[in-house]
Amino acid sequence: MPTTNTSGRRKTAVARIYLNEGSGVITVNGKDYKEYFPTLPLQYIVMQSTEVSGSAGKFDVKVNVAGGGVKGQAEAVRLAIAKAIVELDPEKKPALRAKGLMTRDDRMVERKKPGRKKARKKFQFSKR
């Protein structure tokens, strides 16, 4: 089986993955995914695509991820893995889509406006 490579994005995080047949080893930026994503919720997010598609432990995944925070990076990895699995087996797409794993979450941080403290928050007004 040739190597399948796809990318996933979330906020400003970009994940590029290389998926090939193996024993289920996931390496993120040269580290094991449990070391790179130390909390259980983040590890669950990364593994969610393989578990929903029923292909947990069948593929080795090498991930290069950059930008954003750890949560955004984990969700970018999840999307990239889901896209690679569908590329190999299109019959798994309905199950992944039903869980919302095939859709890129395009929500971004709203920009800060001039004359405001943050994007929407205003400076305190006091009438004397």
LINBELRA-V590262 format. One record per residue. SS is DSSP state (H for helix, E for strand, - for the rest). Layout:
ss
SS
SS
//
This chain:
ss
-
-
-
E
E
E
E
E
E
E
-
-
E
E
E
E
E
E
E
E
E
-
-
-
-
E
E
E
-
-
E
E
H
H
H
H
-
-
-
H
H
H
H
H
H
H
H
H
H
H
H
H
H
-
-
-
-
-
E
E
E
E
E
E
E
E
-
-
-
H
H
H
H
H
H
H
H
H
H
H
H
H
H
H
H
H
H
H
-
H
H
H
H
H
H
H
H
H
-
-
-
-
-
-
-
-
-
-
-
-
-
-
-
-
-
-
-
-
-
-
-
-
-
-
-
-
-
-
//
